[in-house]
Amino acid sequence: MRIIIADSSPLYAQGVKLALGSEGITANTLMVDSYQALEKALERIHGKVMIVVDSRLNGLSELEHLAGLKLVREANILMMTDSTDVALMRRARMTGIDGVVAKTAPLSELGEALREVLAGGTWRFNERVSLDQWGAQKTRLGYALCRLSNQENKVLNLVKCGLRNKQIADRMSLTEHTVKTHMSSILRKLEMENRTQLVVALQQI
């Protein structure tokens, strides 16, 4: 099955791709950054497809458009949202979208949601937990970021731009080993388990 990751942020789209890999899901993935690009991609793809889509994707004006894609293409759809609007999340499920997960969800929950929807199941977010995590994560990150050194902040900014370690090393005239050392320090100070979790969390900064 092909998987299309539709997100206006290349950084978060890469995070979803990394989450798929961490779950051992090997699939042919395609990343698009607008609803129009999503429609064009679907025209070129035959067979079953899963769509992982940002609720604020450029060009996506109505959730019903996603429901239409599901009917026409029989696509499995997981919607990602950074909104704390519970009504929006409920409406998404009512329109036929297979699952909704908050962008602030732990990596384990994101992985479970991806696997469940990929298998043809549904995923329902935990409303109270999602809201609590949203507030707690923003507060914790705000304090933790103050602990980063100037060099670590530069590395973090390049990570936010979607660059990989080798690209960051070239940009900062460092060795890749030094960048990895900075990344380890950043993950420790921000209390993140891995780069994927960091990528997801940075969307809330």
C-alpha positions, 0 to 999 in steps of 0.5 A: 500500500502507498502512503501519502503524507500531506502536511504543509510543514516538511519538518513534520512530514519527515517526522511522520515518515520517521515514525513509520520507520520506528514502527517497522512499517515499510511502505512506499511513501510520498510527501505533498504540501497542499491539497491540490498536490494531494489530488494530483498524487492520487491521480497517478496512484493506482490501488490502495492508499493511506493518507496521513493529512494535516487538518490545516493542510494548504488548500484543504477548506472542508473536512468533507473533501477528505471524506470524498477522497475516502469514498472515491479512492477507498483510502485509509485516512489518518488526520493529524491536528495541532488544534485543541478544538475537540469539536473539530476532532469529533466532526472529523470522525463523523465525516468518515475519517478513520482516525484523528491524532493530536500532533502533541501525542507521544510517539508511541500513540502516533505509531499505534494510530498509524498502524491501526489505520493502515490495517483498516481500523479506526483510531479515536483520540483520548480527548482529556489526555491530548489536551493535558499533553498539549499544555504541559508540553509547551510549558516544559519545552519553553523552559528546556529551550533556555538550557541549550547552548548557542551552538545547540540552538543553531543545530536545532534551528536547522533541524526545524528546517528539515535538515539531516545531520550531514546537511547540518554539518556541511552548513555549520562547517562541523563534522557529522560526529560533532552534530550527533554529539550536539543532537544527543545533548539537545535530546537530553536537555529537552527530555526527548527520546529520539529525533522523531519525537523532537520533530513532532514537538518542535511543531508546537514551538 
